[in-house]
């Protein structure tokens, strides 16, 4: 887990700002995904980086390992629900 600050949002931004963290969340948006398939979906990210991100996201209770692969926790799904409007905003305002 990232270093704790006095402001939890800073910890969240620190975690989500790490390479591949947001991509992992996005790829887990629907259903559990086995590690190998998750790695393929993340453009063959290195195994060490993917394993580190999954560990960090799990430590933050955002991702969990299930019998079917990795999945968002209820907290992770809630977080993704808050990020979806940013996706829509970016489509309208940045990449038209």
C-alpha positions in Angstrom: 0.0 0.0 0.0 1.3 3.5 -0.7 2.6 5.7 2.1 -0.3 7.1 4.0 -0.8 10.9 3.9 -3.1 13.1 5.9 -5.4 13.2 3.0 -6.8 9.8 1.8 -7.4 11.2 -1.7 -3.6 11.7 -2.0 -3.1 8.0 -1.2 -5.7 7.0 -3.8 -4.1 9.3 -6.5 -0.7 7.8 -5.6 -2.0 4.3 -6.1 -4.0 4.9 -9.2 -1.2 7.0 -10.8 1.1 4.0 -10.8 1.7 2.5 -14.2 -1.0 0.0 -15.2 -3.1 0.4 -12.1 -6.1 2.1 -13.9 -5.8 -0.3 -16.8 -6.0 -3.3 -14.4 -9.2 -1.8 -12.9 -10.7 -1.2 -16.3 -9.9 -4.7 -17.5 -11.6 -6.1 -14.3 -14.7 -4.0 -14.8 -17.0 -6.9 -15.8 -16.0 -10.3 -14.5 -13.1 -12.0 -12.8 -10.1 -12.4 -15.2 -7.4 -15.1 -14.9 -3.9 -13.7 -14.5 -2.7 -14.8 -17.9 -5.6 -13.2 -19.7 -5.3 -10.1 -17.7 -1.7 -9.8 -18.7 -2.7 -10.2 -22.4 -5.4 -7.6 -22.0 -2.8 -5.2 -20.5 -0.6 -5.4 -23.7 1.8 -8.0 -22.2 2.7 -5.9 -19.2 5.7 -7.5 -17.4 4.8 -10.2 -14.9 6.6 -8.4 -12.1 4.8 -5.1 -12.7 1.4 -6.8 -13.0 2.0 -8.8 -9.8 3.1 -5.7 -7.9 0.0 -3.7 -9.1 -2.3 -6.6 -8.1 -0.7 -6.8 -4.7 -1.0 -3.1 -4.2 -4.6 -3.0 -5.3 -5.4 -6.0 -3.1 -3.8 -4.3 -0.1 -6.1 -1.4 -0.7 -9.1 -3.7 -0.8 -9.8 -2.8 -4.5 -9.0 -6.1 -6.1 -9.1 -9.7 -4.8 -8.1 -13.1 -6.1 -11.0 -15.4 -6.6 -11.1 -19.0 -7.9 -11.9 -17.6 -11.3 -9.1 -15.1 -11.4 -8.7 -11.5 -10.2 -11.8 -9.4 -9.6 -12.9 -6.0 -8.2 -14.1 -6.0 -4.6 -17.3 -4.2 -3.8 -15.1 -1.3 -2.9 -13.3 -1.6 -6.2 -16.6 -1.6 -8.1 -17.7 1.5 -6.2 -14.4 3.2 -7.1 -14.9 2.3 -10.8 -18.4 3.7 -10.7 -16.9 7.0 -9.6 -14.3 6.9 -12.4 -16.7 6.2 -15.2 -17.9 9.8 -15.4 -14.3 10.8 -15.9 -14.1 8.5 -18.8 -17.2 10.1 -20.3 -15.9 13.6 -19.6 -12.6 12.8 -21.3 -14.4 11.6 -24.4 -16.4 14.8 -24.6 -13.7 17.3 -23.8 -10.3 15.9 -24.6 -10.4 13.4 -27.4 -13.1 14.5 -29.7 
